[in-house]
Amino acid sequence: MRYNFISISFSFIFSFLSINLFAQYGPQFDNRGFEQWTTRDEYSASEPVHWHSGGTATGSFSGFLSSQIEQSTQLRPGSSGSKSVRIYPSSLLGITANGTVTNGRINAGSMSATGSGNYNYTQRAENAFNTPISQLPDSLTIWVCFRSQSTTDKAQVKAVVHGDADYKLIANGTEDPADMHVATAEQRFTRTSTNGGAYNWTRLSIPFINNGPCTDVRYLLLMATTNETPGQGSTNDDLFVDDVLLVYNPSLSLGQLASNQWTIGTSVTLSFTLSGTMSPDNLNASANQVIAQLSDANGNFNNPTVLGSVTTNTSGNITAQVPNVAAGQYQIRVISTNYPLIGQNIQTVSIIEDTFTVNVSANPNDGGTVSGGGSYNYGASCTLTATANEGYGFVEWTKDGVQVSTDASYTFIVTASETYVAHFQVDDAVEDHMTASQIFPNPFTSILSIATEQVPESIRIYDIYGRLLKEQTVSAMQFDLDLSGLAKGAYLLQIDYGNSRSVHRIMKAE
């Protein structure tokens, strides 16, 4: 006795796989690479998950049928899988029973090979025996290896898109119900090698012909069989199939630009919509790129500027920077590489120049003079120059506190409004020796005592980069400085007398 086969776990797993495949390629067959197999104990049949043979047939003569399919490790060129399916005929009461695999179900209801009781069919009541579909494919691709004794016998692959019915592909060549027929993809092909010979694979690409009265796309029924004519062929023939892929012609479109006016140097995001079959995985195609292009000022794409690209088979975004081009009107488009497309919705954008401000300053202010700041267009060259005042030396240029150059003359390309600082340090070799000073102790820990021969105007402490840390006025020739707040290290002490100064290197100890 046979029972209906129900597998909740497999249904869940392959529903999940179908969702992922839909996102990339559109609706597909479950287990289209024949990698997952199951032994259906109710039928004692080993079959690929969601694919079936005589081992799970219905009908009054189903008990006489054997499975006539098996796992195979013969793989098509470039395969990333480990299995294919081998289909083979057998002899049943002296009649050749063609080997068949289908995503639907086989019914054996007649002893005549071409009897109307023999058919493949969609069984809507059992999830394992039907393939719902909501979109009409453009073509069916499948890898086959057909080894036959005859040079003229033909194997057959046939797929029918149909409406909401338990649709039948009948052995006598008819279909039922005919008013539920939407489209057909069908190909008959001779051997790729002799029976028992080499495993020569070929990839079939079969277009769907929209030739039915029905427009309600609901289900897809496929069968692959060892002979186009029921009951014909040699029992030594066999047919291998692998990697079935439904192809949906891709389309590409540039998303609506957030603004039709761009400023040179700014960042823009370009969205695009890509649908359909790009980089088909049963063709070993190279990865697809979507590229955003900018025309010349005349709207010509003969030598476009590439704004950016992403590697993808689905919709996405490209982040780009508006290039340094002459102001004017330009065209923006996207293209794809794997299946060459020029995206729809080419748009016009106005590119304008913008000015940026380069701010410059000196640290300390009396350490020197700086020049070169001002307003610049994007991409313009800017040269900053630092000139040290007497008693100072140039140290470095910084931007946002980070060193960018140690040369007093620094040249760069303007891409944004920025602030640069020229750092100077006191030249401790410059000292007025006519004014003697006593400084002790040196090194010091917290208090530094100073004795001079005349009353100074001011006392200044600098770090070694010329940054002013402390300034103090005094009214005596002997005084103490509290420098306990300084970190351990070397500093410069500047004593100003009005028309002269002395500079001393001091050291803070632990």
C-alpha positions as CSV (number, residue, x, y, z in Angstrom):
1,M,0.0,0.0,0.0
2,R,1.2,3.5,-0.8
3,Y,0.6,6.6,1.2
4,N,0.7,10.3,0.4
5,F,4.2,11.7,1.2
6,I,4.3,14.8,3.4
7,S,7.5,16.3,4.7
8,I,7.0,19.4,6.8
9,S,10.7,19.9,7.4
10,F,11.6,19.8,3.8
11,S,8.8,22.1,2.9
12,F,10.0,24.6,5.4
13,I,13.7,24.4,4.3
14,F,13.0,24.8,0.6
15,S,10.4,27.5,1.1
16,F,13.3,29.4,2.8
17,L,15.6,28.7,-0.2
18,S,12.9,29.8,-2.6
19,I,12.7,33.2,-0.9
20,N,16.4,33.7,-1.3
21,L,16.4,32.6,-4.9
22,F,13.4,34.9,-5.7
23,A,15.4,37.9,-4.3
24,Q,18.1,37.3,-6.9
25,Y,16.7,35.4,-9.8
26,G,12.9,35.5,-9.6
27,P,10.7,32.5,-8.8
28,Q,12.6,29.2,-9.2
29,F,12.3,25.4,-8.8
30,D,13.1,24.1,-5.3
31,N,16.3,22.0,-5.2
32,R,17.1,23.0,-8.8
33,G,20.6,21.7,-8.5
34,F,19.4,18.2,-7.4
35,E,21.8,18.4,-4.4
36,Q,19.3,17.3,-1.7
37,W,17.9,13.8,-1.8
38,T,15.5,11.9,0.4
39,T,14.4,8.3,0.8
40,R,10.7,8.2,0.9
41,D,10.0,5.1,3.0
42,E,6.3,5.0,2.0
43,Y,7.4,4.3,-1.5
44,S,10.9,2.8,-0.9
45,A,12.1,5.4,-3.4
46,S,15.2,7.6,-3.3
47,E,14.4,10.9,-5.1
48,P,15.7,14.4,-5.2
49,V,13.7,16.6,-2.8
50,H,10.8,18.1,-4.7
51,W,11.5,16.0,-7.8
52,H,9.8,12.7,-8.5
53,S,9.9,9.6,-10.7
54,G,8.1,6.3,-11.1
55,G,8.8,5.4,-7.5
56,T,6.2,7.8,-6.2
57,A,3.7,7.4,-9.1
58,T,-0.1,7.2,-8.7
59,G,-2.4,5.2,-10.9
60,S,-3.7,1.6,-11.2
61,F,-0.4,0.4,-12.7
62,S,2.0,2.4,-10.4
63,G,2.9,-0.7,-8.5
64,F,4.7,-2.0,-11.6
65,L,6.9,1.1,-11.9
66,S,10.4,1.4,-10.5
67,S,12.1,4.6,-9.6
68,Q,14.3,4.8,-12.8
69,I,16.3,7.7,-11.3
70,E,19.4,7.8,-9.1
71,Q,22.0,10.1,-7.6
72,S,25.0,10.6,-9.8
73,T,28.4,12.3,-9.2
74,Q,28.8,13.1,-12.9
75,L,28.9,16.9,-13.0
76,R,28.5,19.4,-15.7
77,P,31.6,21.6,-16.5
78,G,32.2,24.3,-13.9
79,S,29.7,22.8,-11.4
80,S,29.9,24.0,-7.8
81,G,27.7,21.1,-6.7
82,S,28.4,17.4,-6.0
83,K,25.4,15.7,-7.5
84,S,23.3,15.4,-10.6
85,V,20.3,13.1,-11.4
86,R,20.6,10.1,-13.7
87,I,17.4,9.0,-15.5
88,Y,17.2,5.6,-17.2
89,P,14.6,3.5,-19.0
90,S,13.5,0.0,-18.0
91,S,11.5,-2.9,-19.4
92,L,8.0,-3.3,-18.1
93,L,6.2,-6.5,-19.4
94,G,8.2,-6.3,-22.6
95,I,7.5,-2.5,-23.1
96,T,10.2,0.1,-22.7
97,A,9.2,2.4,-19.9
98,N,10.9,5.8,-20.4
99,G,12.9,7.2,-17.5
100,T,11.3,10.5,-16.3
101,V,11.9,13.0,-13.6
102,T,9.3,15.7,-12.9
103,N,8.7,18.4,-10.3
104,G,5.0,17.2,-10.5
105,R,3.9,13.6,-10.2
106,I,3.7,10.6,-12.5
107,N,0.4,8.7,-13.1
108,A,0.6,5.2,-14.5
109,G,-3.0,4.4,-15.5
110,S,-2.6,2.5,-18.7
111,M,-0.6,-0.6,-20.0
112,S,-0.3,1.2,-23.4
113,A,2.8,3.4,-23.5
114,T,0.8,6.2,-25.1
115,G,-2.4,5.6,-23.2
116,S,-4.3,8.6,-21.9
117,G,-4.0,7.2,-18.4
118,N,-0.2,7.8,-18.4
119,Y,0.8,11.4,-17.7
120,N,2.8,13.8,-15.6
121,Y,0.7,16.2,-13.6
122,T,0.7,19.0,-11.0
123,Q,-0.9,17.8,-7.8
124,R,-2.0,21.0,-6.0
125,A,-3.2,19.2,-2.9
126,E,0.3,17.9,-2.1
127,N,3.0,20.6,-1.7
128,A,5.8,18.2,-2.7
129,F,4.2,17.7,-6.1
130,N,3.7,21.2,-7.4
131,T,5.7,24.4,-8.0
132,P,3.7,27.6,-7.5
133,I,4.9,30.5,-9.7
134,S,3.7,34.1,-10.0
135,Q,5.8,35.4,-12.8
136,L,6.3,34.2,-16.4
137,P,9.9,33.3,-17.1
138,D,11.6,34.3,-20.3
139,S,13.4,31.0,-20.8
140,L,14.4,27.7,-19.1
141,T,18.1,26.7,-18.9
142,I,19.2,23.2,-18.0
143,W,22.4,21.1,-18.3
144,V,21.9,17.7,-19.9
145,C,24.1,14.7,-20.8
146,F,22.3,12.2,-23.1
147,R,24.0,8.9,-23.8
148,S,22.1,6.9,-26.4
149,Q,22.5,3.8,-28.7
150,S,20.7,5.7,-31.5
151,T,22.0,8.7,-33.4
152,T,18.5,9.8,-34.2
153,D,16.5,9.1,-31.0
154,K,15.8,12.2,-29.0
155,A,15.5,12.9,-25.3
156,Q,13.0,15.6,-24.2
157,V,12.8,18.5,-21.7
158,K,9.4,20.2,-21.5
159,A,8.0,22.8,-19.1
160,V,4.5,24.3,-19.1
161,V,3.3,27.3,-17.2
162,H,-0.4,26.9,-16.4
163,G,-3.3,28.2,-14.4
164,D,-5.0,27.0,-11.2
165,A,-5.6,23.3,-12.1
166,D,-4.1,19.8,-11.7
167,Y,-2.5,20.2,-15.1
168,K,-1.6,17.0,-17.1
169,L,1.1,16.4,-19.7
170,I,-0.4,13.2,-21.3
171,A,1.7,10.5,-23.0
172,N,-0.3,10.8,-26.2
173,G,1.0,14.4,-26.6
174,T,-2.1,16.2,-25.4
175,E,-2.6,18.4,-22.4
176,D,-5.5,18.8,-20.0
177,P,-7.2,21.1,-19.2
178,A,-6.1,22.9,-22.4
179,D,-7.8,26.2,-21.4
180,M,-5.3,26.4,-18.5
181,H,-2.3,26.5,-20.7
182,V,-0.2,29.7,-20.5
183,A,3.2,29.1,-22.0
184,T,5.6,26.2,-23.1
185,A,9.4,25.7,-23.1
186,E,10.2,22.5,-25.0
187,Q,13.3,21.0,-26.6
188,R,14.1,17.6,-28.0
189,F,17.8,16.7,-28.5
190,T,19.9,13.9,-29.8
191,R,22.6,12.1,-27.9
192,T,25.7,13.9,-26.6
193,S,27.6,10.6,-26.6
194,T,27.0,6.9,-27.2
195,N,25.4,4.8,-24.5
196,G,28.0,3.9,-21.9
197,G,30.3,6.4,-23.5
198,A,31.8,9.8,-22.4
199,Y,29.9,12.2,-20.1
200,N,29.5,15.0,-22.5
201,W,27.3,17.8,-21.1
202,T,25.5,20.6,-22.9
203,R,23.5,23.6,-21.6
204,L,20.1,24.0,-23.2
205,S,18.5,27.5,-23.2
206,I,14.8,27.1,-24.1
207,P,12.5,30.1,-24.5
208,F,9.0,30.1,-23.1
209,I,6.5,30.5,-25.9
210,N,3.4,32.3,-24.7
211,N,1.0,30.2,-26.8
212,G,-1.9,29.4,-24.5
213,P,-5.4,30.9,-23.9
214,C,-4.8,31.3,-20.2
215,T,-3.0,34.4,-18.7
216,D,-3.3,33.3,-15.0
217,V,0.2,32.3,-14.1
218,R,-0.1,29.9,-11.1
219,Y,2.1,26.8,-11.5
220,L,5.0,25.4,-13.5
221,L,5.3,21.7,-14.5
222,L,8.5,20.3,-15.9
223,M,9.5,16.8,-17.1
224,A,12.7,15.4,-18.5
225,T,12.5,12.0,-20.2
226,T,14.9,9.6,-21.9
227,N,12.9,9.6,-25.2
228,E,10.4,12.0,-26.8
229,T,8.2,9.0,-27.7
230,P,6.8,6.9,-24.9
231,G,7.9,3.2,-25.1
232,Q,10.8,4.0,-27.5
233,G,14.6,3.9,-27.1
234,S,17.0,1.4,-25.7
235,T,17.1,0.4,-22.0
236,N,20.8,1.1,-22.2
237,D,20.2,4.8,-22.8
238,D,20.5,7.3,-19.9
239,L,20.0,11.0,-19.4
240,F,21.7,13.1,-16.8
241,V,20.2,16.5,-15.8
242,D,21.5,19.2,-13.5
243,D,21.2,22.9,-12.5
244,V,17.9,24.0,-13.8
245,L,17.5,27.8,-13.9
246,L,14.5,29.9,-15.0
247,V,15.7,33.0,-16.7
248,Y,14.0,36.4,-16.4
249,N,15.3,39.0,-18.7
250,P,16.9,41.7,-16.5
251,S,16.0,45.3,-16.5
252,L,18.0,48.2,-15.1
253,S,16.9,51.7,-14.2
254,L,18.5,54.7,-12.5
255,G,16.5,56.0,-9.5
256,Q,15.3,59.6,-9.5
257,L,18.1,61.9,-8.4
258,A,17.6,63.7,-5.1
259,S,18.7,66.9,-6.8
260,N,19.3,68.0,-10.4
261,Q,22.0,70.4,-9.4
262,W,25.4,69.1,-8.2
263,T,28.3,71.0,-6.7
264,I,31.9,69.9,-7.6
265,G,33.5,67.9,-4.9
266,T,30.3,66.9,-3.0
267,S,29.2,63.4,-2.3
268,V,26.1,62.0,-4.0
269,T,24.2,58.7,-3.7
270,L,22.8,57.1,-6.9
271,S,20.1,54.5,-6.5
272,F,19.3,51.9,-9.1
273,T,16.7,49.1,-9.6
274,L,18.0,45.8,-11.1
275,S,15.6,42.9,-11.6
276,G,15.8,39.6,-13.5
277,T,18.5,37.1,-14.0
278,M,22.0,38.6,-13.8
279,S,25.1,36.4,-13.5
280,P,23.2,33.1,-13.9
281,D,24.8,30.6,-11.6
282,N,24.5,27.7,-14.1
283,L,26.6,29.5,-16.7
284,N,29.6,30.3,-14.4
285,A,29.3,33.9,-15.5
286,S,31.6,36.6,-14.1
287,A,30.2,38.8,-11.4
288,N,28.0,41.7,-12.6
289,Q,28.9,45.3,-12.1
290,V,26.6,48.2,-12.1
291,I,28.5,51.4,-13.2
292,A,27.4,55.0,-12.9
293,Q,28.6,57.2,-15.7
294,L,28.7,60.9,-16.4
295,S,28.6,62.2,-20.0
296,D,30.6,65.0,-21.4
297,A,29.3,68.6,-21.4
298,N,27.5,67.8,-24.7
299,G,25.6,64.8,-23.2
300,N,27.8,62.3,-25.1
301,F,28.7,59.0,-23.5
302,N,31.5,58.0,-26.0
303,N,34.1,58.6,-23.3
304,P,32.2,58.7,-20.1
305,T,33.5,59.6,-16.6
306,V,33.0,56.7,-14.2
307,L,31.4,58.0,-11.0
308,G,31.4,54.7,-9.2
309,S,30.4,51.1,-9.4
310,V,29.2,48.1,-7.2
311,T,29.3,44.4,-7.8
312,T,25.8,43.1,-7.5
313,N,23.0,41.1,-9.2
314,T,20.2,43.1,-7.5
315,S,19.1,46.7,-6.8
316,G,21.4,49.0,-4.8
317,N,23.2,52.3,-4.4
318,I,26.4,53.8,-5.7
319,T,28.1,56.5,-3.7
320,A,30.1,58.9,-5.8
321,Q,31.9,62.3,-5.6
322,V,31.1,64.9,-8.1
323,P,34.2,65.2,-10.3
324,N,36.2,68.4,-11.1
325,V,34.7,69.2,-14.5
326,A,33.7,72.4,-16.2
327,A,30.4,73.8,-15.0
328,G,27.5,72.9,-17.2
329,Q,24.7,70.4,-18.1
330,Y,25.6,66.7,-18.0
331,Q,23.8,63.3,-18.4
332,I,23.8,60.6,-15.7
333,R,23.2,56.9,-16.4
334,V,23.9,53.4,-15.1
335,I,25.0,50.4,-17.1
336,S,25.5,46.7,-16.3
337,T,28.4,44.4,-17.4
338,N,27.3,40.8,-17.2
339,Y,24.1,41.2,-19.3
340,P,25.0,44.4,-21.0
341,L,22.3,47.0,-20.3
342,I,22.0,50.7,-20.5
343,G,19.7,51.7,-17.6
344,Q,16.5,53.5,-18.2
345,N,15.7,56.9,-16.8
346,I,18.9,58.7,-18.0
347,Q,18.8,62.1,-16.3
348,T,20.2,65.6,-16.7
349,V,22.1,67.3,-14.0
350,S,23.6,70.8,-13.7
351,I,27.1,70.8,-12.2
352,I,28.3,74.0,-10.6
353,E,31.6,75.2,-9.1
354,D,31.7,76.1,-5.5
355,T,34.4,78.2,-3.6
356,F,36.0,77.0,-0.4
357,T,37.8,79.0,2.2
358,V,41.3,78.2,3.4
359,N,42.0,79.8,6.8
360,V,45.5,80.2,8.0
361,S,47.0,81.4,11.3
362,A,50.3,81.4,13.3
363,N,50.9,79.9,16.7
364,P,52.1,81.8,18.6
365,N,50.8,84.9,16.9
366,D,54.2,86.7,17.2
367,G,56.1,83.7,16.0
368,G,55.8,84.6,12.3
369,T,53.6,85.6,9.4
370,V,51.5,83.3,7.2
371,S,50.1,83.8,3.7
372,G,48.1,81.8,1.0
373,G,44.7,81.7,2.7
374,G,41.6,82.8,0.9
375,S,38.8,81.5,-1.4
376,Y,39.5,78.8,-3.9
377,N,37.5,76.7,-6.4
378,Y,37.3,72.9,-5.9
379,G,40.4,71.3,-7.3
380,A,42.5,74.5,-7.3
381,S,46.1,74.5,-6.1
382,C,46.9,76.4,-2.9
383,T,50.3,77.2,-1.6
384,L,50.7,78.3,2.1
385,T,53.8,80.1,3.2
386,A,55.1,80.6,6.7
387,T,57.8,83.2,7.6
388,A,59.3,83.1,11.1
389,N,59.9,86.4,12.9
390,E,63.3,87.2,14.5
391,G,63.9,84.9,17.4
392,Y,61.6,82.1,16.1
393,G,61.9,79.1,13.9
394,F,59.2,77.4,11.8
395,V,58.2,73.9,13.1
396,E,55.2,72.5,11.1
397,W,51.8,73.0,9.4
398,T,48.9,71.3,11.0
399,K,45.3,70.7,10.0
400,D,42.8,69.7,12.7
401,G,45.8,69.2,15.0
402,V,47.5,66.7,12.6
403,Q,50.8,67.5,11.0
404,V,50.6,67.8,7.2
405,S,54.0,69.3,6.4
406,T,57.3,70.4,7.9
407,D,58.1,72.6,5.0
408,A,57.5,76.3,5.4
409,S,56.0,76.3,1.9
410,Y,53.1,73.8,1.6
411,T,51.1,73.1,-1.6
412,F,47.9,71.1,-1.8
413,I,44.7,70.7,-3.8
414,V,41.6,72.3,-2.4
415,T,38.6,70.0,-1.9
416,A,36.9,71.6,1.1
417,S,37.0,74.6,3.5
418,E,39.8,73.9,6.0
419,T,41.9,75.6,8.6
420,Y,45.7,75.3,8.7
421,V,48.0,76.5,11.5
422,A,51.7,77.3,11.2
423,H,53.6,76.5,14.3
424,F,56.7,78.4,15.4
425,Q,59.1,77.9,18.3
426,V,61.4,80.3,20.0
427,D,64.9,80.0,18.8
428,D,66.9,79.4,22.0
429,A,70.1,80.3,20.3
430,V,68.9,84.0,20.3
431,E,69.7,85.6,23.6
432,D,70.7,89.0,24.7
433,H,73.8,88.3,26.7
434,M,74.1,91.9,27.9
435,T,71.3,91.2,30.4
436,A,72.5,88.4,32.7
437,S,70.0,86.2,34.5
438,Q,70.3,83.6,37.1
439,I,67.8,80.7,36.9
440,F,67.8,78.0,39.6
441,P,67.3,75.2,40.3
442,N,67.5,73.8,36.7
443,P,66.2,71.1,36.5
444,F,63.4,72.1,38.8
445,T,60.4,70.3,40.3
446,S,57.8,72.9,40.9
447,I,59.3,76.4,41.8
448,L,61.8,78.1,39.5
449,S,63.7,81.1,41.0
450,I,64.9,83.9,38.8
451,A,67.3,86.8,39.4
452,T,67.9,89.5,36.8
453,E,69.9,92.8,36.7
454,Q,66.9,94.8,35.7
455,V,63.1,94.5,36.2
456,P,61.6,92.5,33.3
457,E,58.4,93.5,31.6
458,S,57.1,89.9,31.2
459,I,57.9,86.2,31.6
460,R,56.7,83.6,29.1
461,I,56.9,79.8,29.1
462,Y,56.7,77.9,25.8
463,D,56.7,74.3,25.0
464,I,59.3,73.1,22.4
465,Y,56.8,73.6,19.6
466,G,56.5,77.3,20.4
467,R,53.1,77.1,22.0
468,L,52.6,79.6,24.8
469,L,51.8,77.9,28.1
470,K,52.2,80.6,30.7
471,E,52.6,84.4,30.7
472,Q,53.3,86.5,33.8
473,T,54.2,90.2,34.5
474,V,56.7,90.9,37.3
475,S,57.8,94.0,39.2
476,A,61.1,92.9,40.8
477,M,64.5,91.7,39.8
478,Q,64.1,88.6,42.0
479,F,61.0,86.4,41.9
480,D,59.7,82.8,41.9
481,L,57.6,81.1,39.3
482,D,55.2,78.3,40.3
483,L,55.4,75.8,37.4
484,S,54.0,72.8,39.3
485,G,51.3,72.4,36.7
486,L,53.7,71.5,33.9
487,A,54.4,68.0,32.9
488,K,57.9,66.5,33.1
489,G,60.0,67.7,30.1
490,A,61.9,70.5,28.4
491,Y,60.5,74.1,28.0
492,L,61.7,77.5,26.9
493,L,61.7,80.5,29.3
494,Q,61.5,83.9,27.6
495,I,62.3,87.1,29.7
496,D,61.3,90.3,27.9
497,Y,62.9,93.6,29.0
498,G,61.2,95.9,26.4
499,N,64.0,96.3,23.8
500,S,65.7,93.1,24.6
501,R,65.0,89.5,25.7
502,S,66.8,86.5,26.9
503,V,65.7,82.9,26.2
504,H,66.7,79.9,28.3
505,R,66.0,76.2,28.1
506,I,64.6,74.8,31.4
507,M,63.9,71.3,32.4
508,K,61.0,70.1,34.6
509,A,62.0,67.0,36.7
510,E,59.8,64.5,38.5
